[in-house]
Amino acid sequence: MLILVSNDDGVHSQGIRILADALRGMGDVYIIAPDRERSAASHALTLHKPLRLENYGGNIYSVNGTPTDCINLGVNGLLHRKPDLIVSGINRGGNLGDDVTYSGTVSAAFEGTLLGIPSFAISQVADDNYKFETAARFALQLALMIKEQSLPADVLLNVNVPNLDITGIKGIKITRQGKRIYDKNAIIEKVDPRGKKYYWIGGSRLSWEEMEDSDFAAIEQDMISITPLRLDLTEYNAIKSLRNWEATLDEKMKAKVMI
Amino acid sequence: MLILVSNDDGVHSQGIRILADALRGMGDVYIIAPDRERSAASHALTLHKPLRLENYGGNIYSVNGTPTDCINLGVNGLLHRKPDLIVSGINRGGNLGDDVTYSGTVSAAFEGTLLGIPSFAISQVADDNYKFETAARFALQLALMIKEQSLPADVLLNVNVPNLDITGIKGIKITRQGKRIYDKNAIIEKVDPRGKKYYWIGGSRLSWEEMEDSDFAAIEQDMISITPLRLDLTEYNAIKSLRNWEATLDEKMKAKVMI
């Protein structure tokens, strides 16, 4: 098996090395990751500057770009063939609820799925003292399961692991994406020594809507959360209700022309 | 009405000014946009450096960050209240199919919706000679429609406008997100004067899967495409099929501990 490992914490992060080590028994493992931390890079692509691949010995490479760049450059520029599996992580900190849309780690798995490669992202839910060994062992079990059973088409898995020793894990839960409560990105205003204002996007506190089967709820119950995510963002339920806008908007556009 | 306008082409782009002008009759319009082009920035947030707001006269501001930063800083740092509407665009070039997940313009509307504000993104499908007037006029009609009818909760609209005069527009179509054909991000390899390789993420050609009601199909028929998008990425169809993985994975984790 050919396995590509990436992340958004950067090629030198501890989590990616432990993850790669855990998967090595399954086949050839390549690490292709950003040359520095690119947290909250989301699904950004680098289109306006050239990218470089840097080798760090063996199958370890960095890219001066985003996690999504790494997947593209890894698959089409370095490996020249599709890996059998892409695993992104182990992320320092959870990727739960709406945060999946900001996450570079989840986006690397998203890009892998877009390219038709079975992919999952894995995150350790903690602020420090990361118990990466737990996530790494689970990543191996999940990778074996995917190899055996395969994933549904156009579906990636977003895995979050409580920061516990393996014996503390209460079980595995298939979940849905939770929802944070509003003020997560509150802005912090400061003044610099020259009297000019500047702003920080504030830290996110772990507060979320009560929702059965959410990723947040699983973590709170000391369970590993696996959320299947889709590539298609269409809200099909809204198509029907918006259908009657078509004629009205068309008339208004034409009326505007005639005035 | 308080209306916030943003984009990913930057505060100095022509499309954002024409859009703001078109909406001005509806209320107070603020432009808060990146200080330079941030195409393909996706839903990235700037967490590791401070952000600055720069005023360009009147209600026009730039931010040294991503479109998502602009929405956050605009709503929570500058306006200190929720706008009644967020409009992102007019983007230079379409945001169709999978490209919505890379788009900074769509992500600004996504962020607005996350913050509970009715939001849409609007893009002019062309490579040059942009007929922004057509998109601007439609943006006004759509904004009036949203004011009157409101949007379903947690739904944003992704609008793509063919590059035609208004009289050339064949109609309005509620669509679903199309799907590009694989090799869109092919990698272009080059060698620098010092013999070292570098790479470009290649241009995307307009090739897509045949699919009824897709955004691509509407544009091909000279129709304005409106795709309702969702915030929740959960693939609910996969939850059931993956449910039987829970026990198996749990056993494997435990077995691993006992060995």
Interface residues (C-beta under 8 A of the other chain):
Chain A: E37 S39 A40 A41 S42 H43 A44 L45 T46 L47 H48 P50 L51 R52 L53 T68 D69 N72 L73 N76 G77 D98 V100 T101 Y102 G104 S107 F110 L114 L115 G116 R137 F138 Q141 L142 L144 M145 Q149 P152 D154 V155 I166 T167 I169 G171 I172 K173 I174 R176 Q177 K179 Y182 N185 A186 I187 E189 K190 K196 K197 Y198 Y199 W200 I201 D213 I224 I226 T227 P228 L229 R230 L231 D232 L233 T234 E235 Y236 N237 A238 I239 S241 L242 R243 W245 E246 A247 T248 L249 D250 K252 M253 K256 V257
Chain B: E37 S39 A40 A41 S42 H43 A44 L45 T46 L47 H48 P50 L51 R52 L53 T68 D69 N72 L73 N76 G77 D98 V100 T101 Y102 G104 S107 F110 L114 L115 G116 R137 F138 Q141 L142 L144 M145 Q149 P152 D154 V155 I166 T167 I169 G171 I172 K173 I174 R176 Q177 K179 Y182 N185 A186 I187 E189 K190 K196 K197 Y198 Y199 W200 I201 D213 I224 I226 T227 P228 L229 R230 L231 D232 L233 T234 E235 Y236 N237 A238 I239 S241 L242 R243 W245 E246 A247 T248 L249 D250 K252 M253 K256 V257
